[in-house]
Amino acid sequence: MTSVLSSVDQRTNLVGQNRLELLLFRLQGPQFFGINVFKVREVLPCPALNVIPGAHGHVRGVAHVRGEPITVIDLSAATGGKPVEDLKTAFILVTEYNRHVQAFLVGNVERIVNVNWSEMLPPPAGVGRSHYMTAVTRIEGRMVQVIDVEKVFSEISPMHEEISESIKEAAQQIDLQDITVLVADDSAVARNQVRRALESMGVKVELVNDGKQALDWLSNKAAQVDNLSALVPLLISDIEMPEMDGYTLTAEIKQNDKLKAIHVILHSSLSGVFNEVMIKKVGADQFIAKFHPDELASAVQKWLNPQAN
């Protein structure tokens, strides 16, 4: 399975076309799950694991992968299922996102599929708030759930979310009374992290779950006012979102005469040099890797302060 990701670097041409590639896997049983290929560094048969006393209950141990110690999280147990039982037939997905490298233990790895973000739908209504899905889709007639790995990792290793006092004080120099910042992210964890950070600065925040909702919200607002960017000067958007990804959303905004003055920060758990290329291609103002509260807050101040631009 290592070779299944050997051509990932050649797949960046999908980015910006509202497409993605999902690595399909199973935890236990027939249900298919998926993760964006760009989050996955490597897929390996489960190596020997060193148990760490006192570690979180969902951490199965530490694997040494190419000389690097990597925490291995049982993804089945972490999402409310039974722990993966047979490590001899299991695999680990070595992932890199949110500035961390970690591995997820899964029961079996299937294949990579190419899908359009428009085919990725938000979790159905009525599933509650404790689920671990960011999107669902159908592949060859079978339901595939995309797991919110950001939520999984945040529950095991909570991130520091406080903004430093010096940055809060600097925000007081900006007139924020009539300003709203729009935040688009399909992960409830990520949305709330950004909301708490901005509200601690005194910024009013509007939250939406995906790129299509963000574009619809902005378009509706633009139809009601003459100068939308004076009221909504900034959008903070994830890149991976169902129905419309952040790159496509940004391109739509920058090509719309009523919306193009809005600044766009792409705030993503994805890493890689292709982000720098895509930012220029779609016209985004800045890219920030998730999640560093002071870095995000400083960027927000920059784009909300007319004197700084």
C-alpha positions as CSV (number, residue, x, y, z in Angstrom):
1,M,0.0,0.0,0.0
2,T,3.0,2.4,0.2
3,S,2.8,2.7,-3.6
4,V,-0.8,3.7,-3.5
5,L,0.3,7.3,-2.7
6,S,3.5,7.3,-4.8
7,S,1.9,9.7,-7.4
8,V,0.3,12.2,-4.9
9,D,2.7,15.0,-6.0
10,Q,1.4,14.6,-9.5
11,R,-2.2,15.0,-8.5
12,T,-2.2,18.7,-7.6
13,N,-3.7,19.5,-11.0
14,L,-7.0,18.5,-9.4
15,V,-6.7,21.3,-6.9
16,G,-8.7,24.4,-8.1
17,Q,-11.1,22.3,-10.2
18,N,-13.3,21.7,-7.2
19,R,-12.1,18.1,-7.1
20,L,-10.3,15.9,-4.6
21,E,-9.0,12.4,-4.2
22,L,-10.2,10.3,-1.3
23,L,-8.3,7.4,0.2
24,L,-10.9,4.8,1.1
25,F,-10.5,2.6,4.1
26,R,-12.5,0.5,6.6
27,L,-12.4,0.5,10.4
28,Q,-14.3,-2.6,11.2
29,G,-17.1,-4.1,9.1
30,P,-18.1,-3.2,5.6
31,Q,-18.6,0.6,6.0
32,F,-16.3,2.7,3.9
33,F,-14.6,5.9,5.2
34,G,-12.5,8.4,3.5
35,I,-9.7,10.9,4.0
36,N,-8.3,13.5,1.6
37,V,-5.1,12.1,0.0
38,F,-3.3,15.4,0.6
39,K,-3.5,14.8,4.4
40,V,-1.8,11.4,4.0
41,R,1.9,11.1,3.9
42,E,2.2,7.3,3.8
43,V,0.2,4.1,4.2
44,L,1.9,1.1,5.9
45,P,1.0,-2.2,7.3
46,C,0.8,-1.7,11.1
47,P,4.4,-1.9,12.5
48,A,5.3,-2.9,16.0
49,L,3.9,-0.4,18.5
50,N,5.5,0.7,21.7
51,V,2.9,1.2,24.4
52,I,3.1,4.5,26.3
53,P,2.0,4.2,29.9
54,G,-0.5,6.9,30.8
55,A,-1.3,7.8,27.2
56,H,-4.8,8.7,26.1
57,G,-7.0,5.5,25.9
58,H,-7.3,5.8,22.1
59,V,-3.6,6.0,21.6
60,R,-2.4,2.4,20.7
61,G,1.3,3.3,21.0
62,V,4.2,4.8,19.1
63,A,5.5,3.6,15.8
64,H,9.0,4.3,14.5
65,V,8.6,5.2,10.9
66,R,11.8,6.0,9.0
67,G,13.5,6.9,12.2
68,E,10.7,9.2,13.4
69,P,8.5,8.3,16.4
70,I,4.8,8.8,15.5
71,T,1.8,8.5,17.8
72,V,-0.7,5.9,16.5
73,I,-4.4,6.6,17.2
74,D,-7.0,3.9,17.0
75,L,-9.5,5.6,14.6
76,S,-12.3,3.2,15.3
77,A,-12.1,3.6,19.1
78,A,-11.6,7.4,18.8
79,T,-14.9,7.7,16.8
80,G,-17.0,5.6,19.2
81,G,-16.4,2.1,17.8
82,K,-14.6,-0.9,19.0
83,P,-10.8,-0.9,19.0
84,V,-9.1,-2.5,16.0
85,E,-8.4,-6.1,17.1
86,D,-6.0,-7.7,14.7
87,L,-2.9,-5.6,14.3
88,K,-1.3,-8.1,12.0
89,T,-3.8,-7.3,9.3
90,A,-4.3,-3.6,10.1
91,F,-2.8,-0.6,8.5
92,I,-1.7,2.9,9.7
93,L,-2.3,6.1,7.8
94,V,0.6,8.4,8.5
95,T,-1.0,11.9,8.2
96,E,0.2,15.4,8.3
97,Y,-2.1,18.3,9.1
98,N,-2.6,21.1,11.6
99,R,1.2,21.3,11.8
100,H,1.4,17.8,13.4
101,V,2.3,14.3,12.1
102,Q,0.3,11.5,13.6
103,A,-0.9,8.0,12.4
104,F,-4.3,6.5,12.4
105,L,-4.8,2.8,12.9
106,V,-7.5,1.4,10.5
107,G,-8.7,-2.1,9.7
108,N,-8.1,-2.2,6.0
109,V,-7.2,0.2,3.2
110,E,-9.1,0.0,-0.1
111,R,-8.1,2.4,-2.9
112,I,-8.0,6.1,-4.0
113,V,-11.0,7.6,-5.8
114,N,-11.4,10.8,-7.7
115,V,-14.5,12.8,-6.8
116,N,-15.9,16.3,-7.3
117,W,-16.5,18.4,-4.2
118,S,-20.1,19.0,-5.4
119,E,-20.7,15.3,-4.8
120,M,-19.6,15.7,-1.2
121,L,-22.6,16.5,0.9
122,P,-22.8,17.8,4.5
123,P,-23.7,15.2,7.2
124,P,-27.5,14.6,7.1
125,A,-29.7,16.6,9.5
126,G,-30.6,14.9,12.7
127,V,-27.3,13.1,13.4
128,G,-26.6,15.3,16.4
129,R,-23.4,17.1,17.4
130,S,-21.3,14.1,18.5
131,H,-20.7,12.6,15.1
132,Y,-17.3,12.5,13.4
133,M,-18.3,13.3,9.8
134,T,-17.4,16.3,7.8
135,A,-19.1,15.0,4.6
136,V,-20.7,12.0,3.0
137,T,-20.8,10.8,-0.6
138,R,-21.6,7.7,-2.6
139,I,-18.9,5.8,-4.5
140,E,-20.1,3.1,-6.8
141,G,-23.4,3.0,-5.0
142,R,-21.9,2.7,-1.5
143,M,-22.0,5.4,1.2
144,V,-18.6,6.8,2.2
145,Q,-18.2,8.9,5.3
146,V,-15.4,11.5,5.5
147,I,-14.1,11.6,9.0
148,D,-13.4,14.8,10.9
149,V,-9.8,13.9,11.8
150,E,-9.3,17.4,13.2
151,K,-11.9,16.7,15.8
152,V,-10.4,13.4,16.6
153,F,-7.0,14.8,17.2
154,S,-8.3,17.8,19.1
155,E,-10.0,15.5,21.6
156,I,-6.9,13.5,22.2
157,S,-4.4,16.4,22.2
158,P,-6.3,19.7,22.7
159,M,-4.7,22.8,21.1
160,H,-3.9,26.1,22.8
161,E,-6.6,28.5,21.7
162,E,-5.8,31.7,23.7
163,I,-4.7,34.9,21.9
164,S,-1.9,36.8,23.7
165,E,-2.9,40.0,25.5
166,S,-0.7,42.2,23.3
167,I,-2.6,41.1,20.2
168,K,-5.9,41.7,21.9
169,E,-4.8,45.2,22.9
170,A,-3.7,46.0,19.3
171,A,-7.2,45.0,18.1
172,Q,-8.7,47.7,20.3
173,Q,-7.1,50.3,18.0
174,I,-9.4,49.1,15.1
175,D,-13.0,50.3,14.7
176,L,-14.8,46.9,14.7
177,Q,-18.3,48.2,15.5
178,D,-19.9,47.7,12.0
179,I,-17.6,44.9,10.8
180,T,-18.4,41.2,10.4
181,V,-15.9,38.5,9.5
182,L,-17.3,35.4,7.6
183,V,-15.8,32.1,8.5
184,A,-16.4,29.0,6.3
185,D,-15.3,25.6,7.5
186,D,-16.9,22.2,7.5
187,S,-15.3,21.1,10.8
188,A,-17.3,22.3,13.8
189,V,-14.1,22.1,15.9
190,A,-12.3,24.5,13.5
191,R,-15.2,26.8,13.2
192,N,-15.4,27.2,16.9
193,Q,-11.7,27.7,17.3
194,V,-11.7,30.6,14.9
195,R,-14.9,32.0,16.4
196,R,-13.5,32.0,19.9
197,A,-10.2,33.6,18.7
198,L,-11.9,36.4,16.9
199,E,-14.6,37.1,19.5
200,S,-11.9,37.5,22.1
201,M,-10.6,40.4,19.9
202,G,-14.1,41.9,19.8
203,V,-14.8,40.8,16.2
204,K,-18.3,39.9,15.2
205,V,-18.3,36.5,13.4
206,E,-20.7,34.8,11.0
207,L,-20.3,31.0,10.6
208,V,-21.1,28.8,7.6
209,N,-20.3,25.2,6.9
210,D,-19.1,25.1,3.3
211,G,-18.0,27.1,0.3
212,K,-21.5,27.1,-1.3
213,Q,-23.1,28.5,1.8
214,A,-20.4,31.2,2.0
215,L,-20.9,32.3,-1.6
216,D,-24.7,32.3,-1.2
217,W,-24.4,34.3,2.1
218,L,-22.1,36.9,0.4
219,S,-24.2,37.1,-2.7
220,N,-27.4,37.7,-0.7
221,K,-25.7,40.4,1.4
222,A,-24.3,42.1,-1.7
223,A,-27.8,42.4,-3.2
224,Q,-28.8,44.3,-0.1
225,V,-26.0,46.9,0.2
226,D,-23.9,49.0,-2.1
227,N,-20.5,48.4,-0.6
228,L,-20.3,44.9,1.0
229,S,-16.6,44.9,1.7
230,A,-17.1,47.8,4.1
231,L,-19.3,45.6,6.2
232,V,-17.7,42.2,5.5
233,P,-14.1,43.0,4.7
234,L,-12.8,39.5,5.4
235,L,-13.5,35.9,4.7
236,I,-11.6,33.1,6.5
237,S,-12.1,29.9,4.6
238,D,-11.1,26.3,4.9
239,I,-9.9,24.6,1.7
240,E,-11.5,21.2,2.1
241,M,-15.3,21.6,2.2
242,P,-18.3,19.7,0.7
243,E,-20.1,21.1,-2.3
244,M,-17.5,23.9,-3.0
245,D,-13.9,23.9,-1.9
246,G,-12.1,27.0,-0.7
247,Y,-10.1,27.5,-3.9
248,T,-13.2,27.5,-6.0
249,L,-15.0,29.8,-3.5
250,T,-12.1,32.3,-3.6
251,A,-12.0,32.3,-7.4
252,E,-15.8,32.9,-7.5
253,I,-15.4,35.8,-5.1
254,K,-12.5,37.4,-7.0
255,Q,-14.3,37.2,-10.3
256,N,-17.4,38.9,-9.0
257,D,-17.4,42.7,-9.2
258,K,-19.6,43.0,-6.1
259,L,-17.4,40.7,-4.0
260,K,-13.9,40.9,-5.2
261,A,-12.9,43.7,-2.7
262,I,-13.4,41.2,0.2
263,H,-10.0,39.9,1.5
264,V,-9.7,36.1,1.7
265,I,-7.6,34.2,4.1
266,L,-7.4,30.5,3.3
267,H,-7.0,28.7,6.7
268,S,-6.3,25.1,6.1
269,S,-5.0,22.0,7.8
270,L,-3.5,21.0,4.5
271,S,0.2,21.7,4.0
272,G,2.4,21.6,0.9
273,V,4.0,23.9,-1.6
274,F,1.0,23.6,-4.0
275,N,-0.9,26.0,-1.6
276,E,1.5,28.8,-2.5
277,V,0.8,28.2,-6.2
278,M,-3.0,28.0,-5.7
279,I,-3.2,31.1,-3.6
280,K,-1.8,33.1,-6.5
281,K,-3.9,31.3,-9.1
282,V,-7.3,31.9,-7.4
283,G,-6.4,35.4,-6.0
284,A,-6.5,34.7,-2.2
285,D,-4.8,37.3,-0.1
286,Q,-3.1,35.0,2.4
287,F,-2.7,31.3,3.4
288,I,-2.4,30.3,7.1
289,A,-1.9,26.7,8.2
290,K,-4.2,25.6,11.1
291,F,-4.2,26.4,14.0
292,H,-2.1,29.1,15.7
293,P,-4.3,31.7,17.4
294,D,-1.8,34.5,17.4
295,E,-0.9,34.0,13.8
296,L,-4.5,34.0,12.7
297,A,-5.4,37.0,14.9
298,S,-2.5,39.0,13.5
299,A,-3.6,38.3,10.0
300,V,-7.1,39.3,10.8
301,Q,-5.9,42.6,12.3
302,K,-3.9,43.2,9.1
303,W,-6.8,42.9,6.8
304,L,-9.3,44.7,9.0
305,N,-7.0,47.7,9.5
306,P,-7.4,50.0,6.4
307,Q,-4.2,51.9,7.4
308,A,-2.2,48.7,7.1
309,N,-3.1,48.0,3.5
